[in-house]
Amino acid sequence: MNQQRSIQSRELEATRLAIAWEIVSGSEINKADPLYAARVVRQVLAIFRDPEGQVGALPVSPRESQGSAGEAFRISYNFSGGPTSIPLTVFVHFIGEKDNVVFQDDHQPPRPTVFWSERTTYSRDVAIPRETPPGLYRIRLGLYDAFGSHERLDLDPQQGAFAADYRACEVGTLRIE
């Protein structure tokens, strides 16, 4: 798995470099000053870089929520660390018993991740779709770049959160009656 991620990272970096060079080589910048063009390529690559910053996922509050289909419930999301180098979007997936995403609550946090430090907590009302069957759902969340590379940040599961697939963490449950 790590070797595959490493290959994907190199392919992504090569794509980023090709895009940056395409931007610069097609402009007058390259013809006027090649050293300046190289600096511009580095700046363009910085725009496309992976979102840096160590962020930890903590359990949601309440850790075991309850709700009914067609209604909303209130939940608090909890993170530690930051900031990130670029603003990231929070994805929240409610995972059914077949390990499938039944519904989600992707959103921009009220305070952008580039300003996070130490601990970040905020609450949201999440609407449960009317057609959602009763049962126990695991809450899985993470951070990703919605406006660029769509890369997910590697979250650090902390104090009762658990690492999940695809750079996500499991942070609680929702029981739908």
N, C-alpha and C positions, 0 to 999 in steps of 0.2 A: 504494500500500500504506500509506504514512504517513497519507494523508488518511482512508483507511478506519479505521485504528487510532485517529485523532483523533476521528472520529465515534463509534466504539465507546466511547472513553474518556468523551466527553461524555454519551452515553446511560447509561453505567454511573454516572457522577457524579450525573445526574438521578435515577436509580433510588435511589441511596444517600440523596440528599436527601429524596426522597419517603418512604422508609422511616423516616428519622430524624424527619421532621415528623409522620408517622403515630403514631409512638411518643409523641412529646411532646404533640401536640394532643389525643390521647385521654386524657391524664392530667390530674390536678389541677395539675400544675406550670404549665401554660400559663395557667390561670385565675388563679393566685395571683400570678405575676410574669412578664410577657412577656419581660423582659430575661434573667431566669434561664432561661426556656425556650429562648431563642436560644443561650445558652451550652451548655445540655444538647444541643441539636441539633448544635452544633459538636463536642461530646465524642462523640456517637454517630457522627458522620461520621468522626472520628479512628479509631474502632474499625474502620470499614469501609475505611479508606484503603488505597491501594496500598502494597505492601511496599517501603519505602524502603531504601536502602543499596546501595552499589556493591559487587557481588560479581563476581569473575572466575573463569572456569573454566580449569583447567589440565588437561593430559593425565592420563589414568589411569596407574597403575603396576601391572603392566607395560603399556606402551603397546600392545603386540601380545600379547594373551592367547591361550591355547589351551585347549580343553576337549572333552569328549565329551557327547553327548546323554544325559540321564539322570543326569549327575554334576554336581558343583559345582566351581567354580573360585574362587580368591581374587583379589580386585581391590582396589586402593586408589583412593579418590576424592580429588581435590585441588582446593581452592578457595583464592582469595585475597580479602582484603577483608572487608567486613562492619563492623559488625553490620547486620541488617535490623530494621525497626521491629516486625515481627511474626514469630512462628516459621513457617518455611516447610518444606515437604516436598521432598525430592529425587526427581525422576523420572529414571529411566534406561531408555532404550529401545534395544533391540538391533534394528537396522535391516537387513532383508534386501535382496537384490539388486533387488527390485522397489520399493524405497523404502517398504516396509511394516514396521510394528512386528511382529516375530515373537514376542518375549517382553520382559518388563520387570522391573525391580528397583526399584520405587518404595518409598521408605522415609523414616523420620524419622532424621535424622543423630544420632549419639550425643551430640553437643553441639549444642543448639538454635542456629539461625542468629542469634538475637538476642544471642548471646554470641560470635559469630565476630569475629576481628580478624586482620589480617595474613594468616596462612596456616593453613588447616584441612585436615588429612589424616586419613583413617580408612580401615580395611579392612573388607571384608565377604566372606562366602562367598555366591556367587550360584549357585543351582540352575538348570541348563539343562534345560528340559522334555524329556522322553523323546522326544517326537514331532518335535523340532527337526531339520530336515534339515542335512546337512553343508554347509559353505560359509563364506564370509567375511562377518562382520556388523560394521557400523559401530556404535560406541557413542555414543549421543547423550544428553545430560543437561541438566537445568535445575532451576529451583526454582519452586514454586507454593504458593499459599495453599489448603491442603486443607480448612480449617475456615471459610472465609469466602467471599470473592469468586471463588476459583479462578483469580485472575489469576496470570500468570507474571511473574517478575522478568526484566528485561532483563539477561542475563549478558554480561560482557565477556570475549570469548575472549582468552586470553593464552598466550604461549610455546608454540606448537604446537597449540593448540585452535583450532577454526574455527567461525565463526558458521553456524548452520543455521536452517531455518524454525521459526516458532512460538516464538521467544525461547529457543532451545536452542543448545547447542554440541556439535560432534563432538569427542570427546576420545580416541579410540583405536579398536582393532578387536579382534574375537574370532574366531578360526578354530575351527570345530567339525569334528572328524574323524568 
